[in-house]
Amino acid sequence: MKRNVLIIGAGGVAHVVAHKCAQNNAVLGDIHIASRTIAKCHAIIDSIHEKGSLQQPGTLQAHELDALDIEATKFLIRATRSQIVINVGSPFLNMSVLAACIDTGAAYMDTAIHEERDKVCETPPWYANYEWKRKQACQDAGVTAILGVGFDPGVVNAYARYAVDHHFDTVDSIDIIDINAGSHGRYFATNFDPEINFREFTSVAWSWENGAWKANKMFEHRKEWDMPVVGPSTAYLTGHDELHSLSAILKVPNIRFWMGFGDHYINVFTVLKNLGLLSEQPVTTARGQEIVPLEVVKAVLPDPASLAPTYTGKTCIGDLVKGTKDGQPHEVMIYNVCDHKESYEEVGSQAISYTAGVPPVAAAILIANGTWDVGQMVNVEELDPAPFIALMNRMGLVSRIRTASGDELLDPQSEVEAAVEDRQLVNFR
């Protein structure tokens, strides 16, 4: 059984991860939070104490770390005796943290594909450009590395695998739909790191169509979706991380990602992009100073964590899967609805961070008890989704399934009973 968790990063998602680890420290053991800015780590620890999130008395410590420094990261892993590393820092850190885990034997998790600062929207499949190149190293070292285990990517991958395994004979398409129907009341803000948010949308929007990659322009294709709870929603075809593993692993011919955007967001984004302010390439000012425009925009926008106190409304994220069952056309939607206000009341975070932060902790619990401790590099859809979905149901992210007969709770409870004892888990919702 693996114990002791090192959380790398101190942003909005790390805030949720730390709270959820604290709520389950009977299983996970010591909790360490590391960031270049140690004050942010201390602020998270203060929040955990204020909310009373610790399940039982235990170690909860902050550390200063530049996670690009592989040797420093290895030293901290060993010094804290951490056997599980949850990387929720910038995607620019992934390969460095992964290298440290391979060398120390610690299990590794992240919530997004690795990126290089000077490159945007590389040639698909993105995982093959970086993480998958270390598959053999993970296997040789017997290191468990679970890639993309946030919500999207992450939970939506598990939904896709569950649908394929349990509801279809053949699958023709998977449409992943991400709708934030909440309101933060600011003129303009992003729900997570602005730099990472904008980089997703400034170049080609890749989709998987008829078994091949198709290049689309951002905001070129839009569609109205009738989503559970939040109702009719406009979403745009967008490139996203999970397409790059699902297309290779599930062998479904059509996989698309749709994200909801309001007209105001699109208008502001378009102006910033057309002015060159979303560029990741450095420019020189009239005073001879070299700056990166995108980093300047990030600096002047609100910190996503600051949106939480006044955020209202809900998110709805799910997979609409179509295919055949018993020779007949069949479709299901597996989804989660998360409330911004409820998320803030529980852990002091908005729902975007909450949906991304709960899944890696559920995965950490499954690694800790051996269920997902597979000793190799995998994407989420390569693992049994049932215990993962069941755990999240009890940790605050409830999954539901819509079929022709209506909506119901998706709770493969029997699959998790042997993996985790009920008395060891905190159930908040």
C-alpha positions as a Python dict, from the first residue, in 0.01 Angstrom:
ca = {
    (1, 'M'): (0, 0, 0),
    (2, 'K'): (140, 339, -101),
    (3, 'R'): (115, 635, 138),
    (4, 'N'): (218, 1000, 167),
    (5, 'V'): (129, 1249, -104),
    (6, 'L'): (332, 1532, -257),
    (7, 'I'): (114, 1790, -434),
    (8, 'I'): (308, 2002, -683),
    (9, 'G'): (137, 2334, -756),
    (10, 'A'): (-56, 2582, -545),
    (11, 'G'): (-323, 2717, -779),
    (12, 'G'): (-699, 2666, -778),
    (13, 'V'): (-690, 2295, -866),
    (14, 'A'): (-412, 2226, -614),
    (15, 'H'): (-628, 2396, -351),
    (16, 'V'): (-905, 2138, -410),
    (17, 'V'): (-659, 1849, -431),
    (18, 'A'): (-510, 1943, -95),
    (19, 'H'): (-852, 1968, 72),
    (20, 'K'): (-962, 1633, -68),
    (21, 'C'): (-635, 1465, 34),
    (22, 'A'): (-686, 1608, 383),
    (23, 'Q'): (-1041, 1473, 392),
    (24, 'N'): (-897, 1128, 321),
    (25, 'N'): (-564, 1134, 503),
    (26, 'A'): (-652, 814, 690),
    (27, 'V'): (-588, 642, 357),
    (28, 'L'): (-334, 877, 201),
    (29, 'G'): (-111, 961, 499),
    (30, 'D'): (115, 1268, 510),
    (31, 'I'): (34, 1559, 280),
    (32, 'H'): (299, 1792, 138),
    (33, 'I'): (235, 2092, -90),
    (34, 'A'): (516, 2239, -300),
    (35, 'S'): (537, 2548, -518),
    (36, 'R'): (783, 2818, -621),
    (37, 'T'): (573, 3053, -405),
    (38, 'I'): (560, 2893, -62),
    (39, 'A'): (314, 3157, 64),
    (40, 'K'): (50, 3004, -163),
    (41, 'C'): (111, 2664, -5),
    (42, 'H'): (70, 2812, 342),
    (43, 'A'): (-256, 2978, 232),
    (44, 'I'): (-393, 2639, 124),
    (45, 'I'): (-291, 2485, 456),
    (46, 'D'): (-462, 2769, 642),
    (47, 'S'): (-779, 2706, 438),
    (48, 'I'): (-770, 2334, 523),
    (49, 'H'): (-754, 2416, 892),
    (50, 'E'): (-1027, 2681, 865),
    (51, 'K'): (-1261, 2437, 688),
    (52, 'G'): (-1175, 2153, 924),
    (53, 'S'): (-1091, 1934, 627),
    (54, 'L'): (-841, 1702, 796),
    (55, 'Q'): (-1003, 1364, 846),
    (56, 'Q'): (-765, 1287, 1131),
    (57, 'P'): (-459, 1463, 1281),
    (58, 'G'): (-160, 1428, 1052),
    (59, 'T'): (128, 1588, 865),
    (60, 'L'): (41, 1887, 646),
    (61, 'Q'): (347, 2079, 528),
    (62, 'A'): (446, 2346, 275),
    (63, 'H'): (767, 2344, 69),
    (64, 'E'): (935, 2583, -173),
    (65, 'L'): (1022, 2408, -501),
    (66, 'D'): (1111, 2485, -859),
    (67, 'A'): (971, 2166, -1012),
    (68, 'L'): (1167, 2220, -1334),
    (69, 'D'): (1471, 2127, -1123),
    (70, 'I'): (1456, 1747, -1142),
    (71, 'E'): (1721, 1691, -874),
    (72, 'A'): (1543, 1924, -631),
    (73, 'T'): (1215, 1744, -695),
    (74, 'K'): (1378, 1405, -639),
    (75, 'F'): (1528, 1532, -313),
    (76, 'L'): (1187, 1653, -190),
    (77, 'I'): (1014, 1326, -284),
    (78, 'R'): (1270, 1132, -85),
    (79, 'A'): (1284, 1377, 206),
    (80, 'T'): (906, 1364, 252),
    (81, 'R'): (891, 987, 183),
    (82, 'S'): (616, 1058, -66),
    (83, 'Q'): (504, 755, -264),
    (84, 'I'): (239, 942, -466),
    (85, 'V'): (301, 1268, -656),
    (86, 'I'): (4, 1468, -783),
    (87, 'N'): (130, 1721, -1038),
    (88, 'V'): (-123, 2002, -1068),
    (89, 'G'): (126, 2273, -1152),
    (90, 'S'): (171, 2417, -1498),
    (91, 'P'): (177, 2166, -1789),
    (92, 'F'): (526, 2300, -1857),
    (93, 'L'): (641, 2095, -1554),
    (94, 'N'): (511, 1754, -1658),
    (95, 'M'): (821, 1598, -1807),
    (96, 'S'): (1049, 1719, -1526),
    (97, 'V'): (820, 1589, -1251),
    (98, 'L'): (766, 1263, -1438),
    (99, 'A'): (1144, 1215, -1464),
    (100, 'A'): (1179, 1270, -1088),
    (101, 'C'): (909, 1011, -1019),
    (102, 'I'): (1070, 753, -1247),
    (103, 'D'): (1403, 798, -1069),
    (104, 'T'): (1253, 778, -718),
    (105, 'G'): (983, 516, -780),
    (106, 'A'): (697, 744, -676),
    (107, 'A'): (362, 713, -855),
    (108, 'Y'): (292, 1006, -1087),
    (109, 'M'): (-32, 1181, -1188),
    (110, 'D'): (-113, 1494, -1386),
    (111, 'T'): (-426, 1659, -1524),
    (112, 'A'): (-312, 1787, -1867),
    (113, 'I'): (-69, 1711, -2149),
    (114, 'H'): (285, 1848, -2129),
    (115, 'E'): (352, 2173, -2315),
    (116, 'E'): (660, 2372, -2410),
    (117, 'R'): (635, 2748, -2365),
    (118, 'D'): (743, 2832, -2719),
    (119, 'K'): (514, 2580, -2892),
    (120, 'V'): (136, 2585, -2929),
    (121, 'C'): (-89, 2312, -3069),
    (122, 'E'): (173, 2066, -3191),
    (123, 'T'): (111, 1785, -3439),
    (124, 'P'): (-128, 1515, -3305),
    (125, 'P'): (-132, 1294, -3116),
    (126, 'W'): (5, 1524, -2847),
    (127, 'Y'): (85, 1252, -2593),
    (128, 'A'): (320, 1091, -2844),
    (129, 'N'): (527, 1411, -2853),
    (130, 'Y'): (620, 1390, -2485),
    (131, 'E'): (472, 1160, -2218),
    (132, 'W'): (437, 842, -2424),
    (133, 'K'): (810, 857, -2500),
    (134, 'R'): (868, 763, -2133),
    (135, 'K'): (636, 461, -2132),
    (136, 'Q'): (918, 209, -2143),
    (137, 'A'): (1109, 392, -1869),
    (138, 'C'): (803, 373, -1643),
    (139, 'Q'): (758, 4, -1715),
    (140, 'D'): (1126, -72, -1657),
    (141, 'A'): (1111, 110, -1321),
    (142, 'G'): (771, -35, -1227),
    (143, 'V'): (638, 319, -1181),
    (144, 'T'): (266, 390, -1203),
    (145, 'A'): (204, 704, -1411),
    (146, 'I'): (-158, 800, -1476),
    (147, 'L'): (-186, 1072, -1737),
    (148, 'G'): (-461, 1331, -1761),
    (149, 'V'): (-663, 1240, -1452),
    (150, 'G'): (-853, 1566, -1402),
    (151, 'F'): (-1209, 1598, -1534),
    (152, 'D'): (-1142, 1669, -1899),
    (153, 'P'): (-911, 1497, -1961),
    (154, 'G'): (-973, 1233, -1697),
    (155, 'V'): (-1329, 1166, -1589),
    (156, 'V'): (-1458, 1202, -1945),
    (157, 'N'): (-1209, 932, -2049),
    (158, 'A'): (-1349, 704, -1780),
    (159, 'Y'): (-1704, 782, -1895),
    (160, 'A'): (-1609, 689, -2252),
    (161, 'R'): (-1453, 360, -2144),
    (162, 'Y'): (-1751, 276, -1921),
    (163, 'A'): (-1999, 344, -2201),
    (164, 'V'): (-1802, 138, -2453),
    (165, 'D'): (-1772, -154, -2211),
    (166, 'H'): (-2125, -161, -2068),
    (167, 'H'): (-2371, -1, -2309),
    (168, 'F'): (-2274, -74, -2669),
    (169, 'D'): (-2188, -346, -2917),
    (170, 'T'): (-2032, -90, -3150),
    (171, 'V'): (-1956, 280, -3096),
    (172, 'D'): (-1960, 532, -3379),
    (173, 'S'): (-1901, 861, -3198),
    (174, 'I'): (-1813, 1022, -2867),
    (175, 'D'): (-1892, 1391, -2820),
    (176, 'I'): (-1746, 1539, -2503),
    (177, 'I'): (-1939, 1852, -2402),
    (178, 'D'): (-1815, 2100, -2139),
    (179, 'I'): (-2061, 2371, -2033),
    (180, 'N'): (-2007, 2628, -1758),
    (181, 'A'): (-2345, 2791, -1699),
    (182, 'G'): (-2213, 2989, -1403),
    (183, 'S'): (-2143, 3359, -1359),
    (184, 'H'): (-1847, 3516, -1181),
    (185, 'G'): (-1962, 3877, -1221),
    (186, 'R'): (-1632, 4009, -1362),
    (187, 'Y'): (-1596, 4194, -1692),
    (188, 'F'): (-1359, 3926, -1822),
    (189, 'A'): (-1177, 3639, -1653),
    (190, 'T'): (-1071, 3282, -1718),
    (191, 'N'): (-1167, 2994, -1489),
    (192, 'F'): (-813, 2856, -1470),
    (193, 'D'): (-462, 2978, -1554),
    (194, 'P'): (-517, 3240, -1831),
    (195, 'E'): (-194, 3148, -2007),
    (196, 'I'): (-291, 2781, -2036),
    (197, 'N'): (-654, 2868, -2113),
    (198, 'F'): (-569, 3092, -2408),
    (199, 'R'): (-304, 2861, -2550),
    (200, 'E'): (-577, 2601, -2606),
    (201, 'F'): (-768, 2827, -2842),
    (202, 'T'): (-517, 3035, -3037),
    (203, 'S'): (-429, 2781, -3305),
    (204, 'V'): (-574, 2475, -3480),
    (205, 'A'): (-874, 2299, -3323),
    (206, 'W'): (-812, 1931, -3390),
    (207, 'S'): (-1094, 1676, -3401),
    (208, 'W'): (-1094, 1301, -3471),
    (209, 'E'): (-1320, 1239, -3770),
    (210, 'N'): (-1366, 911, -3957),
    (211, 'G'): (-1051, 767, -3805),
    (212, 'A'): (-824, 1060, -3894),
    (213, 'W'): (-720, 1398, -3757),
    (214, 'K'): (-908, 1696, -3896),
    (215, 'A'): (-786, 2054, -3861),
    (216, 'N'): (-1052, 2314, -3783),
    (217, 'K'): (-1043, 2685, -3710),
    (218, 'M'): (-1134, 2793, -3359),
    (219, 'F'): (-1502, 2893, -3333),
    (220, 'E'): (-1559, 2758, -3685),
    (221, 'H'): (-1816, 2497, -3579),
    (222, 'R'): (-2087, 2557, -3319),
    (223, 'K'): (-2377, 2347, -3200),
    (224, 'E'): (-2668, 2374, -2962),
    (225, 'W'): (-2685, 2100, -2699),
    (226, 'D'): (-2973, 2023, -2464),
    (227, 'M'): (-2774, 1955, -2150),
    (228, 'P'): (-2900, 1807, -1823),
    (229, 'V'): (-2990, 2065, -1554),
    (230, 'V'): (-2828, 2365, -1729),
    (231, 'G'): (-3051, 2332, -2038),
    (232, 'P'): (-2988, 2444, -2399),
    (233, 'S'): (-2625, 2548, -2440),
    (234, 'T'): (-2409, 2670, -2726),
    (235, 'A'): (-2072, 2501, -2760),
    (236, 'Y'): (-1790, 2520, -3012),
    (237, 'L'): (-1576, 2244, -3158),
    (238, 'T'): (-1242, 2268, -2983),
    (239, 'G'): (-922, 2067, -2973),
    (240, 'H'): (-850, 1908, -2636),
    (241, 'D'): (-613, 1670, -2458),
    (242, 'E'): (-838, 1365, -2422),
    (243, 'L'): (-890, 1327, -2797),
    (244, 'H'): (-524, 1238, -2833),
    (245, 'S'): (-542, 927, -2616),
    (246, 'L'): (-903, 821, -2673),
    (247, 'S'): (-850, 810, -3049),
    (248, 'A'): (-555, 574, -3010),
    (249, 'I'): (-690, 355, -2730),
    (250, 'L'): (-1066, 314, -2782),
    (251, 'K'): (-1054, 296, -3164),
    (252, 'V'): (-1379, 492, -3202),
    (253, 'P'): (-1394, 660, -3547),
    (254, 'N'): (-1536, 996, -3435),
    (255, 'I'): (-1433, 1177, -3115),
    (256, 'R'): (-1497, 1548, -3068),
    (257, 'F'): (-1468, 1800, -2786),
    (258, 'W'): (-1715, 2087, -2748),
    (259, 'M'): (-1677, 2376, -2507),
    (260, 'G'): (-1932, 2640, -2420),
    (261, 'F'): (-1840, 3004, -2480),
    (262, 'G'): (-2051, 3317, -2448),
    (263, 'D'): (-2046, 3591, -2710),
    (264, 'H'): (-1866, 3828, -2472),
    (265, 'Y'): (-1581, 3583, -2416),
    (266, 'I'): (-1543, 3527, -2790),
    (267, 'N'): (-1543, 3901, -2862),
    (268, 'V'): (-1275, 3982, -2603),
    (269, 'F'): (-1068, 3679, -2702),
    (270, 'T'): (-1084, 3778, -3070),
    (271, 'V'): (-970, 4134, -3001),
    (272, 'L'): (-680, 4016, -2784),
    (273, 'K'): (-574, 3761, -3045),
    (274, 'N'): (-599, 4002, -3339),
    (275, 'L'): (-385, 4253, -3151),
    (276, 'G'): (-119, 3990, -3095),
    (277, 'L'): (-164, 3995, -2718),
    (278, 'L'): (-215, 3618, -2696),
    (279, 'S'): (115, 3533, -2862),
    (280, 'E'): (355, 3303, -2676),
    (281, 'Q'): (649, 3447, -2871),
    (282, 'P'): (854, 3729, -2710),
    (283, 'V'): (848, 4085, -2844),
    (284, 'T'): (1069, 4384, -2767),
    (285, 'T'): (916, 4704, -2630),
    (286, 'A'): (1020, 5057, -2728),
    (287, 'R'): (1240, 5062, -2415),
    (288, 'G'): (1424, 4751, -2530),
    (289, 'Q'): (1260, 4518, -2281),
    (290, 'E'): (1171, 4167, -2402),
    (291, 'I'): (827, 4048, -2292),
    (292, 'V'): (584, 3770, -2382),
    (293, 'P'): (243, 3926, -2463),
    (294, 'L'): (47, 3629, -2327),
    (295, 'E'): (225, 3655, -1993),
    (296, 'V'): (134, 4024, -1971),
    (297, 'V'): (-235, 3946, -2033),
    (298, 'K'): (-218, 3679, -1763),
    (299, 'A'): (-70, 3931, -1520),
    (300, 'V'): (-352, 4183, -1561),
    (301, 'L'): (-647, 3939, -1552),
    (302, 'P'): (-808, 3828, -1223),
    (303, 'D'): (-656, 3531, -1043),
    (304, 'P'): (-902, 3245, -1116),
    (305, 'A'): (-904, 3156, -745),
    (306, 'S'): (-1038, 3503, -666),
    (307, 'L'): (-1359, 3429, -858),
    (308, 'A'): (-1479, 3163, -614),
    (309, 'P'): (-1652, 3367, -339),
    (310, 'T'): (-1915, 3520, -568),
    (311, 'Y'): (-1944, 3250, -835),
    (312, 'T'): (-2299, 3124, -890),
    (313, 'G'): (-2457, 2865, -1118),
    (314, 'K'): (-2355, 2520, -1231),
    (315, 'T'): (-2131, 2331, -1469),
    (316, 'C'): (-2233, 2029, -1674),
    (317, 'I'): (-1969, 1812, -1839),
    (318, 'G'): (-2036, 1480, -2005),
    (319, 'D'): (-1996, 1232, -2288),
    (320, 'L'): (-2268, 1176, -2548),
    (321, 'V'): (-2192, 833, -2693),
    (322, 'K'): (-2368, 691, -2999),
    (323, 'G'): (-2354, 348, -3159),
    (324, 'T'): (-2550, 24, -3170),
    (325, 'K'): (-2682, -223, -2914),
    (326, 'D'): (-2846, -551, -3014),
    (327, 'G'): (-2851, -436, -3375),
    (328, 'Q'): (-3037, -110, -3298),
    (329, 'P'): (-2919, 254, -3282),
    (330, 'H'): (-2838, 345, -2924),
    (331, 'E'): (-2708, 648, -2735),
    (332, 'V'): (-2627, 743, -2376),
    (333, 'M'): (-2497, 1051, -2202),
    (334, 'I'): (-2285, 1012, -1888),
    (335, 'Y'): (-2234, 1340, -1708),
    (336, 'N'): (-2169, 1537, -1390),
    (337, 'V'): (-2332, 1858, -1269),
    (338, 'C'): (-2132, 2067, -1021),
    (339, 'D'): (-2249, 2377, -831),
    (340, 'H'): (-2014, 2674, -787),
    (341, 'K'): (-2161, 2786, -456),
    (342, 'E'): (-2158, 2437, -304),
    (343, 'S'): (-1796, 2391, -409),
    (344, 'Y'): (-1701, 2717, -240),
    (345, 'E'): (-1886, 2630, 78),
    (346, 'E'): (-1708, 2295, 104),
    (347, 'V'): (-1349, 2377, 8),
    (348, 'G'): (-1337, 2749, -81),
    (349, 'S'): (-1316, 2691, -457),
    (350, 'Q'): (-1527, 2740, -770),
    (351, 'A'): (-1669, 2441, -957),
    (352, 'I'): (-1414, 2444, -1241),
    (353, 'S'): (-1132, 2383, -994),
    (354, 'Y'): (-1348, 2141, -797),
    (355, 'T'): (-1424, 1917, -1095),
    (356, 'A'): (-1053, 1908, -1187),
    (357, 'G'): (-929, 1858, -830),
    (358, 'V'): (-1142, 1571, -700),
    (359, 'P'): (-1049, 1310, -967),
    (360, 'P'): (-671, 1295, -902),
    (361, 'V'): (-740, 1238, -533),
    (362, 'A'): (-980, 954, -615),
    (363, 'A'): (-704, 813, -837),
    (364, 'A'): (-451, 857, -556),
    (365, 'I'): (-673, 652, -323),
    (366, 'L'): (-696, 379, -587),
    (367, 'I'): (-318, 381, -621),
    (368, 'A'): (-276, 378, -243),
    (369, 'N'): (-486, 64, -201),
    (370, 'G'): (-343, -109, -508),
    (371, 'T'): (-649, -99, -735),
    (372, 'W'): (-486, 136, -989),
    (373, 'D'): (-122, 82, -890),
    (374, 'V'): (-38, -78, -1224),
    (375, 'G'): (338, -21, -1239),
    (376, 'Q'): (336, 138, -1585),
    (377, 'M'): (225, 449, -1773),
    (378, 'V'): (-145, 458, -1866),
    (379, 'N'): (-417, 698, -1967),
    (380, 'V'): (-738, 686, -1767),
    (381, 'E'): (-934, 492, -2029),
    (382, 'E'): (-688, 202, -1998),
    (383, 'L'): (-799, 145, -1637),
    (384, 'D'): (-1120, -4, -1496),
    (385, 'P'): (-1348, 303, -1465),
    (386, 'A'): (-1597, 148, -1221),
    (387, 'P'): (-1410, 200, -890),
    (388, 'F'): (-1306, 549, -1003),
    (389, 'I'): (-1664, 657, -1079),
    (390, 'A'): (-1793, 500, -757),
    (391, 'L'): (-1532, 677, -546),
    (392, 'M'): (-1601, 1016, -700),
    (393, 'N'): (-1972, 973, -629),
    (394, 'R'): (-1884, 955, -261),
    (395, 'M'): (-1628, 1236, -274),
    (396, 'G'): (-1847, 1509, -424),
    (397, 'L'): (-1853, 1446, -800),
    (398, 'V'): (-2169, 1251, -872),
    (399, 'S'): (-2205, 1082, -1210),
    (400, 'R'): (-2539, 1029, -1379),
    (401, 'I'): (-2642, 855, -1699),
    (402, 'R'): (-2915, 957, -1945),
    (403, 'T'): (-3068, 688, -2164),
    (404, 'A'): (-3393, 664, -2358),
    (405, 'S'): (-3568, 572, -2032),
    (406, 'G'): (-3449, 881, -1842),
    (407, 'D'): (-3172, 997, -1607),
    (408, 'E'): (-3039, 797, -1314),
    (409, 'L'): (-2740, 776, -1084),
    (410, 'L'): (-2442, 594, -1231),
    (411, 'D'): (-2297, 414, -931),
    (412, 'P'): (-2110, 87, -993),
    (413, 'Q'): (-2089, 45, -616),
    (414, 'S'): (-2016, -326, -613),
    (415, 'E'): (-1699, -259, -811),
    (416, 'V'): (-1550, -45, -535),
    (417, 'E'): (-1647, -232, -222),
    (418, 'A'): (-1345, -459, -235),
    (419, 'A'): (-1112, -168, -310),
    (420, 'V'): (-1188, 79, -31),
    (421, 'E'): (-1354, 36, 306),
    (422, 'D'): (-1651, 269, 355),
    (423, 'R'): (-1534, 388, 696),
    (424, 'Q'): (-1209, 525, 550),
    (425, 'L'): (-1374, 767, 305),
    (426, 'V'): (-1521, 1106, 380),
    (427, 'N'): (-1853, 1165, 203),
    (428, 'F'): (-1947, 1530, 176),
    (429, 'R'): (-2235, 1533, -70),
}
